[in-house]
Amino acid sequence: MPARFSVALFGVWIVLLGTAVVMLDGLPRGVAYALAGLSAVAAVVSGVRRHEPVHPLPWRLLTAALVASLAGSLTYQLTPQLPGWFPAAVRPGELPLVVVYPLLAVALLIFVRLRSGGRDRGGLLDALTLTAGAALLAWMFLIAPHVRDGTLTGSALLFAVAYPVGDVLCLAMLVRLLTSAPRRTPALVALGAGVTALLAGDVLYGLARVDGDVAAPAATPLLQIAFYGICGCAALLPSMRELTVTVEAPAEELNSYRIVLLGGAALIAPVVLFLQARDIGDGVDLTVIAVLSSVTFILVLTRLSGIVGTHRQAIARERGLREASAALVSAADPDDIGAAVRAAVAQLLPGDVQHRVVLAMSVAEREDDGEQARVLASRAEEDRAAGSIARLVPTRELDWAVAIRLTQFSTVLRCPLVLQDRPNGDPLVGVLHIGAPAWALRGLLHATEVLASQVALALERIELSGEVNRRNSEAYFRTLVQSTSDVIIILDDQDCIRYASPSADPVLGREELTGTPVADVIHPVDRGRLAEVLTKVRDGAGPQQSLDFRALGRRRQAVMVEMQIRDLRMEPTVNGVVLTLRDVTERRQLERELTHQAFHDSLTGLANRVLYADRLEHALARARRDGSTVGVLFIDLDDFKIVNDTLGHAVGDQLLVAVAERISGALRADDTAARLGGDEFAALIENVWEPGVVEETAERILGALSQPFNLNGEMLSAVASIGVTQTPEADNADELLRQADLALYVAKGAGKSQWRRYESDLHSAMVQRLELRTALDHAVNEGHFLLHYQPIVDLHTDEAVAFEALVRWHHPQRGTIPPDQFIEVAEESGLIVQIGRWVLEQALHTVSQWQRILPPGRLHYISVNVSVRQFRTPGFIDEVRGLLDTYGVDPRMLMLEITETLLMRDDEQTWQDLQKLRDLGVRIAIDDFGTGYSSLGYLRQRPIDVLKIDKTFIDDMVDSPQQHALVQSIVGLARTLNLKVVAEGIESPEHRDTLMRMGCPLGQGYLFSRPVSAAEAFAWLNSHARLAA
């Protein structure tokens, strides 16, 4: 429950109990009284537990005081009344009631010690003063009557005196607590009100006893219940925690409240004396003494009050001057000083006094008004002689520039700002004017003089700081000019150097340039241009931006400088034309290199795509003007990706550089070779006037690339495809490039080392190729492939000893499509992996059927082609092993044909995979041996069983001695390495006979059989038929 609701409910409950105490009698009244006391005890205990003060001891003592008060009151009320005003015997309730006062006084004392830490000596004296007065009253009206009466003796008198003494003690502690608090919290106010209620009830009860009344006044029980309720509320308030926390002691300040309190305490004795004299009746002297002492006390207190007010004002002025001093020290300019002065004056004057401040920091001099100038000069001399003395002057006597701002005031406080021994010799810094009512200004004379001296020092400090900064700036810029790498030159009207900064030596190579014509430091080529620019600058029409000139540096070598030229002849400190030179030789060189890199290929040095497109646009523009023809060639290396994958990118880069050199060598001087990216090149053929020039260039490029490349001791062959087009086919760059790209695509489809010219039907061919790719994807998913088998023949017996599995595509509309028409598309799309897996599985399935029927040894093996991409597919070795196990085929019955490009890269993983296949028993053959990027070095690794000689070597073998020697060397090499040889493409008996004479044991080709179905192949095997005549 929130604290405010708890306090409200408790307060309502106490009010109801107080009402019951007033309205009820006898036992019900006692019950209500007891409930009020018990509720107060419970409230204090609950508040301590809920708010957890740092020091709970005083609250526990307060709880004990409440318990004692409740016990004594209940005992007192329930004990039968004894006759007499005070009985000789003490009533049972007296002792607990007397115990209340020391408990309460100790609790209040602990509160005081915890709050103030015993540091408030003035508060202690104030409390003692008030206590002394209260003690006098207690003695005169509550204690003395009992002592003089003589009816009470012994313990009865002791208890009668204990009550007022306890009240005085508690009052002293309460006043000490209230005067020591810098801020009166709700809990403190409530606790003070509760204790005050208790003391008031005791006073009323004591006065009643003095008058002889046995019964307590009606207000006493209510005040007692108020004591219970208010103390309980104090404990329930959250601020009760602050009563036991030490707070910063307030400044000793004699405010009006304390003066009245002390005055009232001091008047207690005279007032009592006056009352006593009145009661005696014949105490005239006593009356006079009492009256005069009272008057004297009042006068003294009034004087003290005035002194205190003056002291406060002095403290406020001191504080204002101190704050103004701090603000003036941090002021950075005269505006900051003016703001600080206005803030200080506002603090020095009473808050409700209208005023205005004018700070004149210089004396105006008017040449057109001699009389006014003399008056001002005379007043300035008076100010210098008077020094910083503030005086009141009529507003009308001020300079009109100041008076017009202070017209609402008749009198102005005027104080000169004077400093002796100023660097300029004039002690007068300025004048401070304060406009306000005259009575307010009279009290500011001394404070204004102090403020004026601080303002004068601040103004002088700012002036000196400005001078120091100005001198430092001059030194800084002088150092900057002398140490900067830029050369600063000032020319006179004859273009001779009047000044040159020290940085001219490292740039121009000459230490002394004064008097030298500027043309002597400029390269002869640029001297005339500089003279023209200087003339324009002097005429006001010079360039605003920097210009580049070639200057002469050390050993008269050319240095590129960036020059800015400014005409500062009208500036008295310069009086000349200023040249600012900066050596930009290296930067211009870097810019040229960056420009070259932006338009040239970083690897080959050829033009890149951007420069090629730009030159093509210019070539077309010239062709439209002069009627010449422009040709465009797109060149793409065949199988270059295989070089990168097998031999590495370093070898690939070397090959690209070599290819670029050969392409450039095959072009004319006016033509442009470019590398468009990767293995794509282009050639721009300009100024063509005769037909066939573009085509001849394509032939020259293919011829240049057909020669092997010697890279790091390895001989590599590189072939390319070229797409050709020229301006009769198109009249803009984009169209020419598109046509050349289409022609290149057709050339690559026609085979290796081919060029094709763009024709109008190439677009339809491209569409057909895209349709073919889509149909191939569908065929892979639907299984539209057939497997044919071409026999591998023993050339001596003409009998089929093995078969090569060859895939065919059975197209629904186009019929059977041979592999040379779709394998390239399959390679591009990645479908070759799925097709190769299907071929391998079907071939093994067929062999598994054949080997169950054929006699052992009739079929040596089945040969299956494996692409590079399929071989490098993760898990290929496990796939082969799994298919062999699935179909129960002896691994020796399987031969995998790989291309030599797979072996060109010195890849340990490739050799490991081949060795794993060999370990299984699978045979390895190199297909098309001797073509492409050929190298014989890998044969030394020897995880190979068979070399297959490509058909291109067999075709011309009979008629060409070179080809004959090449084939014979391959056969001899295989025999030396103990490898089998299979010749492909045997189409005539002469081919067969020649190979037999060379010692080639096996062959295949149309001479023996075209690829046939599995059934026909099995029939030949089963019949042992000879396949050639």
Buried (B, 14 or more C-beta within 10 A) or exposed (E): EEBEEBBEEBBEBBEEBBEBBBEBEEEEBBBBBBBBBBBBBBBBBBBBEBBEBEBBBBBBBBBBBBBBBBBBBBBBBEEEEEEEBBEEEBBEBBBBBBBBBBBBBBBBBBBBBBBBEEEBEBBBEBBBBBBBBBBBBBBBBBBEBBEEEEEBEEBBBBBBBBBBBBBBBBBBBBBBBBBBBEEEBBBBBBBBBBBBBBBBBBBBBBBBBBEEEEEBBEBBBBBBBBBBBBBBBBBBBBBBBBBBEEBEBBEEEBEEEBBEBBBBBBBBBBBBBBBBBEEEEEBEEBBEBBBEBBEEBBEEBEEBBEEBEEEEBEEBBEEBBEBBBEBBEEBEEBEBBBEBBBBBBEBBBEEEEEBBBBBBBEBEEEEEEEEBBEEBEEBBEEBBEBBBBBEBEEBEEBBEEBBEBBEEBEBBBBBBBBBEEBEEEEBBBBBBBBBBBEEBBEBBBEBBBBBBBBBBBBBBBBBEEEEEEEEEEEEEEEEEBEEBEBBBBBBBEEBBBBBBBEBBBEBBBBEEBEEBBBBEBBBEEBBEEBBEBBEBBBEEEBEEEBBEBBBBBEEEEEBBBBBBBBBEBEEEEBEBBBBBBBBBBEEBEEEEEEEEEEBBBEEBBBBBBEBBBEBBEEBBEEBEEEEBBBBBBBBBBBBBBBBBBBBBEEBBEBBBBBBBBBBBEBBBEEBBBBBBEEBBBBBBBBBBEEEEBBBEBBEBBBEBBEEEBEBEEBEBBBBBBBBBBBBEBBEEBEBBBBBBBBBBBBBBBEEBBBBBBBBEEBEEBBEEBEEBBEBBBEBBEEEBBBBBBBBBBBBEEBBBBBBBBBBBBEBEEEEEBEBEEBBBBBBEBEBBBBBBBBBBBBBBBBBBEBBEEBEEEBBBBBBBBBBBBBBBBEEBBEBBBEBBEEBEBEBEBBBBBBBBBBBBBEBEEBBEBBEBBBEBEBBBBBBBBBBBBBBBEBBEEEBBBBBBBBBBBBBBBEEEEEBBEBBBEBBEBBBEEEBBBBBBBBBBEEBBEBBEEBEBBBBBBEBBBEBBEBEBBBEBBEEEEEBBE
